[in-house]
Amino acid sequence: MSTPPETTPPQTTPPQTTPPQTTPPGPALAGSATTTPVPAAGIDPRGPRAGAAVTSALLAGVLLLGDGAAGRALLGLVVLLFASGVLLGPARSVLGVAYRRLVAPRLRPTTEREDPRPPRFAQVVGLLVAGTGLALALLGVPGALVVATALAFVAAFLNAAFGVCLGCELYLIGLRLRTRRA
């Protein structure tokens, strides 16, 4: 009689979970920290850069149009795009969805992912800068639209052209300062 072959039970590995980290309750809210899990999947880092390229082009258009009605309207569109990034996050914002549907399918897939919180905070900074410039322009403050647009353009262009996200860096500095105090 032959003996049956030895079988080893299949090995199972426990599902990988990301440990909770202390994070702010939202991208623009400071103060008491709460424990929230780090997003496991993350976002394609090329998405925010593509969005920054579109934003740079729109902001360049605002600078070319100047402080007239057309410049204000175009800056209003940019403010709405920043607001969608703040409210919906970089992946579900208007520019994030456009990237995912129109651009990403034409690129090689990537396994690289990044935490969406720094780009979302960068959207908050962009919203504050562009929104303040638009509000001051509507109140009649001379030069406010051009100065705010130029600041936002520099930040968006640095991200689009060189991958340097100033708002993301501000987020990380704030995180380090908050961690140091704890």
C-alpha positions in Angstrom: 0.0 0.0 0.0 1.2 3.5 -0.8 0.9 6.3 1.6 -0.9 9.5 0.5 1.3 12.4 -0.3 1.8 14.9 2.5 -0.2 18.0 2.2 0.5 21.1 4.1 -2.3 23.4 4.9 -2.4 26.6 2.8 -0.8 29.5 4.6 -2.8 32.6 5.0 -1.4 35.9 5.8 -3.4 38.4 7.8 -4.7 41.4 5.8 -2.3 44.3 5.9 -3.6 47.2 7.7 -2.1 50.6 8.1 -1.7 51.6 11.8 -3.6 54.7 12.8 -1.6 57.9 12.8 -2.4 61.1 14.6 -3.7 63.5 11.9 -5.6 66.8 11.9 -9.3 66.4 11.6 -9.3 68.0 8.2 -7.0 69.7 5.8 -7.6 73.2 7.0 -8.4 72.5 10.6 -5.7 72.9 13.2 -5.9 72.3 16.9 -6.7 69.0 18.6 -5.6 66.0 16.7 -7.6 62.9 16.1 -6.6 59.4 15.2 -7.6 58.5 11.7 -6.2 55.7 9.5 -3.8 56.7 6.8 -5.4 56.1 3.4 -4.3 52.7 2.3 -4.6 53.1 -1.5 -3.4 56.7 -1.9 -3.6 58.6 -5.1 -1.6 58.6 -8.3 1.0 61.4 -7.8 0.7 62.4 -11.5 -2.9 63.5 -10.9 -2.2 66.6 -8.8 0.7 67.5 -11.1 -1.6 67.4 -14.1 -4.2 69.4 -12.2 -1.4 71.9 -11.4 -0.6 72.2 -15.1 -4.3 73.0 -15.9 -4.4 75.5 -13.0 -1.2 77.1 -14.1 -2.6 77.6 -17.6 -5.8 79.1 -16.2 -3.9 81.4 -13.9 -1.6 82.5 -16.7 -4.9 83.4 -18.6 -6.0 85.5 -15.6 -2.7 87.4 -15.6 -3.1 88.0 -19.3 -6.7 89.2 -19.0 -5.9 91.4 -16.0 -8.2 92.9 -13.4 -11.2 93.2 -15.7 -14.5 91.3 -15.8 -12.9 88.4 -17.8 -10.0 88.1 -15.5 -12.3 88.0 -12.5 -14.5 85.4 -14.1 -11.6 83.2 -14.9 -10.2 83.5 -11.4 -13.6 82.6 -10.2 -13.4 79.4 -12.1 -10.0 78.7 -10.6 -11.5 79.3 -7.1 -14.3 76.8 -7.9 -11.7 74.2 -9.0 -9.7 74.7 -5.8 -13.0 74.5 -3.8 -13.8 71.1 -5.4 -10.3 69.9 -4.5 -10.9 71.0 -0.8 -14.4 69.6 -0.5 -14.0 66.3 -2.5 -10.3 65.6 -2.2 -7.8 65.4 -5.0 -9.0 62.2 -6.5 -12.7 63.2 -6.7 -12.3 66.8 -7.5 -13.1 68.1 -11.0 -9.5 68.0 -12.1 -8.9 64.7 -10.4 -11.8 63.0 -12.2 -10.7 64.6 -15.5 -7.2 63.2 -15.0 -8.4 59.8 -14.1 -10.8 59.6 -17.1 -8.9 61.5 -19.8 -5.2 61.4 -19.0 -4.4 58.3 -16.9 -5.7 55.8 -19.4 -3.2 57.1 -21.9 -0.2 56.7 -19.5 1.6 53.7 -18.3 0.1 52.3 -15.1 2.0 53.2 -11.9 2.1 51.5 -8.6 3.4 54.6 -6.9 0.9 56.2 -4.6 0.9 59.2 -2.3 -1.1 60.3 0.7 -3.9 62.6 -0.5 -3.8 64.8 2.6 -0.9 67.0 1.6 -2.3 67.8 -1.9 -5.7 68.5 -0.3 -4.1 70.9 2.0 -2.3 72.5 -1.0 -5.8 73.0 -2.5 -6.8 74.8 0.8 -3.8 77.1 0.4 -4.7 77.8 -3.3 -8.3 78.4 -2.4 -7.3 80.9 0.3 -4.9 82.8 -1.9 -7.0 82.9 -5.1 -10.3 83.4 -3.1 -8.8 86.3 -1.2 -7.5 87.9 -4.4 -10.9 87.6 -6.0 -12.7 88.9 -3.0 -10.4 91.9 -2.7 -10.7 92.6 -6.4 -14.4 92.5 -6.2 -14.2 95.0 -3.3 -12.1 97.3 -5.6 -8.7 96.8 -4.1 -6.3 97.7 -6.9 -3.7 95.0 -7.8 -5.1 92.4 -5.5 -6.2 90.1 -8.3 -2.9 90.3 -10.1 -0.8 89.8 -6.9 -2.8 86.8 -5.6 -3.0 85.3 -9.1 0.8 85.6 -9.5 1.4 83.9 -6.1 -0.9 81.1 -7.0 0.6 80.8 -10.5 4.1 80.4 -9.1 3.0 77.6 -6.7 1.0 75.8 -9.4 3.8 76.1 -11.9 6.4 74.8 -9.5 4.2 71.7 -8.9 3.4 71.2 -12.6 6.9 71.7 -14.0 9.2 70.4 -11.2 7.0 68.4 -8.8 7.5 70.9 -6.0 4.3 71.3 -4.2 4.6 74.3 -1.8 1.2 73.6 -0.1 2.3 70.0 0.5 5.5 71.2 2.0 3.6 73.5 4.3 1.4 70.6 5.3 4.4 68.5 6.2 6.1 71.3 8.2 2.8 71.7 10.1 2.7 68.0 10.8 6.3 68.0 12.1 5.7 71.0 14.3 2.5 69.4 15.7 4.4 66.1 16.3 7.2 67.9 18.0 4.8 69.5 20.5 3.2 66.2 21.4 
